[in-house]
Amino acid sequence: MPAAGDDDIDDAERLAAYAARNKQAWQATIADMNAISADRADDGWETVTVAAGHTEPRPREAGVTDRYGLVHVVSGSEADSVASAHDAGSYPRYDVYRGTTATRIFLVTECLDPESRTAVLVAGSVRRHDAGELARTAARTGRMYTHIRTLDGTHVGSFEHASPEKFFPTTARTPPPDNDD
């Protein structure tokens, strides 16, 4: 892949190289999500998988404490499956599987309800540059949220995560100084 600053490679070539790497990373993310789902199903869990068409890192807005996090946009048919599973469980456990490229963070968030043995897995991708403010918000608050919505803005469900380190391991270890909780 071209390195930033290579004078003999134009921007279009650099963008094409990044796009190819990001496409490969997204395909690997989907494959990972499906493998995790299959492993859970083999262990007797019911699984719901969804690949977000768009994921937005939303930092906390002034006065709003529970609407920050990763907002995943899903299709209507996927939304129905997620809504049914979300409404039937409490999802106190979670895990995050991450991959990165030079320009993006790829995530599979696994939300687990041990009581019903249901796992909701959501794959998403965000630009690294766009995730910084959310990482700082999560580090300050010690919480992270996963929100699912449809393209028309219908809220499908939200999952609360007690610790943001799995989403942003580097930032969570060394939060920037900021006192505006």
C-alpha atoms as a printed R data frame, in Angstrom:
    type eleno elety resid chain resno       x       y      z
1   ATOM     1    CA   MET     A     1   0.000   0.000  0.000
2   ATOM     2    CA   PRO     A     2   1.372   3.466 -0.738
3   ATOM     3    CA   ALA     A     3   2.696   5.364  2.232
4   ATOM     4    CA   ALA     A     4   1.517   8.844  3.067
5   ATOM     5    CA   GLY     A     5   3.932  11.357  1.638
6   ATOM     6    CA   ASP     A     6   5.018   9.393 -1.423
7   ATOM     7    CA   ASP     A     7   5.397  12.244 -3.910
8   ATOM     8    CA   ASP     A     8   5.291  10.011 -6.984
9   ATOM     9    CA   ILE     A     9   1.913   8.511 -6.140
10  ATOM    10    CA   ASP     A    10  -1.070  10.746 -6.720
11  ATOM    11    CA   ASP     A    11  -4.036  11.067 -4.393
12  ATOM    12    CA   ALA     A    12  -6.315   8.943 -6.594
13  ATOM    13    CA   GLU     A    13  -3.912   5.997 -6.409
14  ATOM    14    CA   ARG     A    14  -3.600   6.408 -2.647
15  ATOM    15    CA   LEU     A    15  -7.393   6.501 -2.231
16  ATOM    16    CA   ALA     A    16  -7.786   3.423 -4.436
17  ATOM    17    CA   ALA     A    17  -5.247   1.532 -2.341
18  ATOM    18    CA   TYR     A    18  -7.046   2.516  0.882
19  ATOM    19    CA   ALA     A    19 -10.417   1.557 -0.612
20  ATOM    20    CA   ALA     A    20  -9.142  -1.891 -1.592
21  ATOM    21    CA   ARG     A    21  -7.696  -2.488  1.884
22  ATOM    22    CA   ASN     A    22 -10.906  -1.256  3.534
23  ATOM    23    CA   LYS     A    23 -13.028  -3.533  1.350
24  ATOM    24    CA   GLN     A    24 -10.899  -6.527  2.374
25  ATOM    25    CA   ALA     A    25 -11.146  -5.526  6.036
26  ATOM    26    CA   TRP     A    26 -14.956  -5.188  5.814
27  ATOM    27    CA   GLN     A    27 -15.234  -8.635  4.228
28  ATOM    28    CA   ALA     A    28 -13.052 -10.049  7.031
29  ATOM    29    CA   THR     A    29 -15.249  -8.302  9.616
30  ATOM    30    CA   ILE     A    30 -18.395  -9.899  8.189
31  ATOM    31    CA   ALA     A    31 -16.656 -13.294  8.084
32  ATOM    32    CA   ASP     A    32 -15.598 -12.859 11.732
33  ATOM    33    CA   MET     A    33 -19.154 -11.933 12.750
34  ATOM    34    CA   ASN     A    34 -20.529 -15.024 11.016
35  ATOM    35    CA   ALA     A    35 -17.876 -17.267 12.624
36  ATOM    36    CA   ILE     A    36 -18.635 -15.891 16.098
37  ATOM    37    CA   SER     A    37 -22.341 -16.418 15.454
38  ATOM    38    CA   ALA     A    38 -21.745 -20.011 14.321
39  ATOM    39    CA   ASP     A    39 -19.635 -20.725 17.417
40  ATOM    40    CA   ARG     A    40 -22.392 -19.366 19.683
41  ATOM    41    CA   ALA     A    41 -25.044 -21.344 17.808
42  ATOM    42    CA   ASP     A    42 -22.945 -24.511 18.211
43  ATOM    43    CA   ASP     A    43 -22.991 -23.825 21.965
44  ATOM    44    CA   GLY     A    44 -26.795 -23.585 21.964
45  ATOM    45    CA   TRP     A    45 -27.235 -19.812 21.725
46  ATOM    46    CA   GLU     A    46 -29.795 -18.087 19.531
47  ATOM    47    CA   THR     A    47 -27.968 -15.505 17.414
48  ATOM    48    CA   VAL     A    48 -28.985 -12.425 15.475
49  ATOM    49    CA   THR     A    49 -26.417 -10.927 13.107
50  ATOM    50    CA   VAL     A    50 -26.609  -7.601 11.361
51  ATOM    51    CA   ALA     A    51 -24.150  -5.707  9.178
52  ATOM    52    CA   ALA     A    52 -24.781  -1.989  9.433
53  ATOM    53    CA   GLY     A    53 -25.110  -0.106  6.179
54  ATOM    54    CA   HIS     A    54 -23.681   2.914  7.977
55  ATOM    55    CA   THR     A    55 -22.176   3.455 11.428
56  ATOM    56    CA   GLU     A    56 -21.805   6.867 13.007
57  ATOM    57    CA   PRO     A    57 -19.704   7.566 16.089
58  ATOM    58    CA   ARG     A    58 -21.842  10.032 18.056
59  ATOM    59    CA   PRO     A    59 -20.148  11.832 20.967
60  ATOM    60    CA   ARG     A    60 -22.243  12.960 23.911
61  ATOM    61    CA   GLU     A    61 -24.144  16.167 23.327
62  ATOM    62    CA   ALA     A    62 -24.469  18.773 26.067
63  ATOM    63    CA   GLY     A    63 -26.960  17.561 28.655
64  ATOM    64    CA   VAL     A    64 -27.630  14.222 26.946
65  ATOM    65    CA   THR     A    65 -25.954  11.353 28.756
66  ATOM    66    CA   ASP     A    66 -27.373   8.222 27.132
67  ATOM    67    CA   ARG     A    67 -27.502   8.978 23.410
68  ATOM    68    CA   TYR     A    68 -23.811   8.854 22.630
69  ATOM    69    CA   GLY     A    69 -22.127   5.787 21.211
70  ATOM    70    CA   LEU     A    70 -22.046   3.981 17.932
71  ATOM    71    CA   VAL     A    71 -25.218   4.453 15.910
72  ATOM    72    CA   HIS     A    72 -25.697   1.617 13.430
73  ATOM    73    CA   VAL     A    73 -28.165   2.035 10.562
74  ATOM    74    CA   VAL     A    74 -29.766  -1.241  9.463
75  ATOM    75    CA   SER     A    75 -32.390  -2.333  6.956
76  ATOM    76    CA   GLY     A    76 -36.017  -2.791  7.970
77  ATOM    77    CA   SER     A    77 -35.883  -6.591  7.779
78  ATOM    78    CA   GLU     A    78 -32.763  -6.704  9.961
79  ATOM    79    CA   ALA     A    79 -34.322  -4.185 12.343
80  ATOM    80    CA   ASP     A    80 -37.224  -6.535 13.067
81  ATOM    81    CA   SER     A    81 -34.878  -9.348 14.121
82  ATOM    82    CA   VAL     A    82 -32.786  -7.034 16.289
83  ATOM    83    CA   ALA     A    83 -35.884  -5.468 17.894
84  ATOM    84    CA   SER     A    84 -37.352  -8.859 18.801
85  ATOM    85    CA   ALA     A    85 -34.101 -10.040 20.385
86  ATOM    86    CA   HIS     A    86 -33.467  -6.688 22.103
87  ATOM    87    CA   ASP     A    87 -36.918  -6.545 23.675
88  ATOM    88    CA   ALA     A    88 -36.658 -10.122 24.973
89  ATOM    89    CA   GLY     A    89 -33.397  -9.754 26.923
90  ATOM    90    CA   SER     A    90 -31.265  -7.566 29.166
91  ATOM    91    CA   TYR     A    91 -27.780  -8.073 27.590
92  ATOM    92    CA   PRO     A    92 -25.505  -7.450 30.588
93  ATOM    93    CA   ARG     A    93 -22.446  -8.936 28.858
94  ATOM    94    CA   TYR     A    94 -20.685  -7.894 25.690
95  ATOM    95    CA   ASP     A    95 -17.511  -8.240 23.726
96  ATOM    96    CA   VAL     A    96 -15.970  -6.240 20.906
97  ATOM    97    CA   TYR     A    97 -13.821  -7.590 18.116
98  ATOM    98    CA   ARG     A    98 -11.772  -4.895 16.369
99  ATOM    99    CA   GLY     A    99  -9.696  -4.515 13.286
100 ATOM   100    CA   THR     A   100  -8.130  -1.408 11.822
101 ATOM   101    CA   THR     A   101  -6.694  -0.087  8.623
102 ATOM   102    CA   ALA     A   102  -4.890   3.180  8.087
103 ATOM   103    CA   THR     A   103  -8.222   4.996  7.716
104 ATOM   104    CA   ARG     A   104 -10.976   2.925  9.433
105 ATOM   105    CA   ILE     A   105 -11.926   0.976 12.548
106 ATOM   106    CA   PHE     A   106 -13.912  -2.222 11.920
107 ATOM   107    CA   LEU     A   107 -15.964  -3.638 14.796
108 ATOM   108    CA   VAL     A   108 -18.162  -6.560 15.660
109 ATOM   109    CA   THR     A   109 -20.072  -5.810 18.855
110 ATOM   110    CA   GLU     A   110 -21.465  -8.934 20.501
111 ATOM   111    CA   CYS     A   111 -24.256  -8.264 23.014
112 ATOM   112    CA   LEU     A   112 -25.015 -11.259 25.215
113 ATOM   113    CA   ASP     A   113 -28.025 -12.199 27.329
114 ATOM   114    CA   PRO     A   114 -26.929 -15.324 29.242
115 ATOM   115    CA   GLU     A   115 -30.393 -15.849 30.741
116 ATOM   116    CA   SER     A   116 -32.080 -16.372 27.362
117 ATOM   117    CA   ARG     A   117 -28.823 -17.485 25.701
118 ATOM   118    CA   THR     A   118 -29.269 -14.892 22.970
119 ATOM   119    CA   ALA     A   119 -26.445 -13.066 21.210
120 ATOM   120    CA   VAL     A   120 -26.901  -9.993 19.015
121 ATOM   121    CA   LEU     A   121 -23.894  -9.313 16.804
122 ATOM   122    CA   VAL     A   122 -23.544  -6.002 14.977
123 ATOM   123    CA   ALA     A   123 -20.807  -5.291 12.436
124 ATOM   124    CA   GLY     A   124 -19.892  -1.701 11.678
125 ATOM   125    CA   SER     A   125 -17.092   0.489 10.433
126 ATOM   126    CA   VAL     A   126 -16.141   4.090 11.218
127 ATOM   127    CA   ARG     A   127 -13.469   6.434  9.981
128 ATOM   128    CA   ARG     A   128 -10.636   6.560 12.515
129 ATOM   129    CA   HIS     A   129 -10.610  10.337 12.381
130 ATOM   130    CA   ASP     A   130 -14.327  10.520 13.281
131 ATOM   131    CA   ALA     A   131 -14.065   8.227 16.323
132 ATOM   132    CA   GLY     A   132 -11.805  10.439 18.469
133 ATOM   133    CA   GLU     A   133 -14.439  12.546 20.207
134 ATOM   134    CA   LEU     A   134 -16.589   9.505 20.981
135 ATOM   135    CA   ALA     A   135 -13.553   7.718 22.422
136 ATOM   136    CA   ARG     A   136 -12.915  10.710 24.701
137 ATOM   137    CA   THR     A   137 -16.584  10.808 25.773
138 ATOM   138    CA   ALA     A   138 -16.539   7.073 26.565
139 ATOM   139    CA   ALA     A   139 -13.283   7.387 28.522
140 ATOM   140    CA   ARG     A   140 -14.697  10.302 30.586
141 ATOM   141    CA   THR     A   141 -17.989   8.602 31.379
142 ATOM   142    CA   GLY     A   142 -16.777   5.019 31.707
143 ATOM   143    CA   ARG     A   143 -19.719   3.892 29.548
144 ATOM   144    CA   MET     A   144 -20.417   3.151 25.926
145 ATOM   145    CA   TYR     A   145 -23.638   2.579 23.999
146 ATOM   146    CA   THR     A   146 -24.589   0.723 20.844
147 ATOM   147    CA   HIS     A   147 -27.693   2.129 19.149
148 ATOM   148    CA   ILE     A   148 -29.534   0.487 16.270
149 ATOM   149    CA   ARG     A   149 -31.830   2.484 13.991
150 ATOM   150    CA   THR     A   150 -33.333   2.263 10.542
151 ATOM   151    CA   LEU     A   151 -32.604   4.603  7.657
152 ATOM   152    CA   ASP     A   152 -35.761   6.609  8.383
153 ATOM   153    CA   GLY     A   153 -34.504   7.237 11.939
154 ATOM   154    CA   THR     A   154 -36.703   4.721 13.764
155 ATOM   155    CA   HIS     A   155 -34.962   3.674 16.988
156 ATOM   156    CA   VAL     A   156 -34.741  -0.134 17.125
157 ATOM   157    CA   GLY     A   157 -32.854  -0.604 20.387
158 ATOM   158    CA   SER     A   158 -29.871   0.406 22.482
159 ATOM   159    CA   PHE     A   159 -27.330  -1.622 24.414
160 ATOM   160    CA   GLU     A   160 -25.338  -0.167 27.320
161 ATOM   161    CA   HIS     A   161 -21.758  -1.270 27.898
162 ATOM   162    CA   ALA     A   162 -20.222  -0.710 31.331
163 ATOM   163    CA   SER     A   163 -16.688  -0.259 30.091
164 ATOM   164    CA   PRO     A   164 -15.456   1.422 26.890
165 ATOM   165    CA   GLU     A   165 -12.001  -0.171 26.811
166 ATOM   166    CA   LYS     A   166 -13.050  -2.890 24.390
167 ATOM   167    CA   PHE     A   167 -14.179  -0.269 21.871
168 ATOM   168    CA   PHE     A   168 -11.247   2.132 22.261
169 ATOM   169    CA   PRO     A   169  -8.427   0.327 24.092
170 ATOM   170    CA   THR     A   170  -5.728   2.986 23.682
171 ATOM   171    CA   THR     A   171  -7.899   5.989 24.525
172 ATOM   172    CA   ALA     A   172  -9.549   4.243 27.470
173 ATOM   173    CA   ARG     A   173  -6.158   3.608 29.096
174 ATOM   174    CA   THR     A   174  -5.034   7.202 28.743
175 ATOM   175    CA   PRO     A   175  -8.041   9.537 28.697
176 ATOM   176    CA   PRO     A   176  -7.288  13.093 27.710
177 ATOM   177    CA   PRO     A   177  -7.671  15.759 30.390
178 ATOM   178    CA   ASP     A   178 -11.173  17.153 30.242
179 ATOM   179    CA   ASN     A   179 -13.448  18.213 33.053
180 ATOM   180    CA   ASP     A   180 -16.767  18.786 31.288
181 ATOM   181    CA   ASP     A   181 -18.563  15.589 32.374
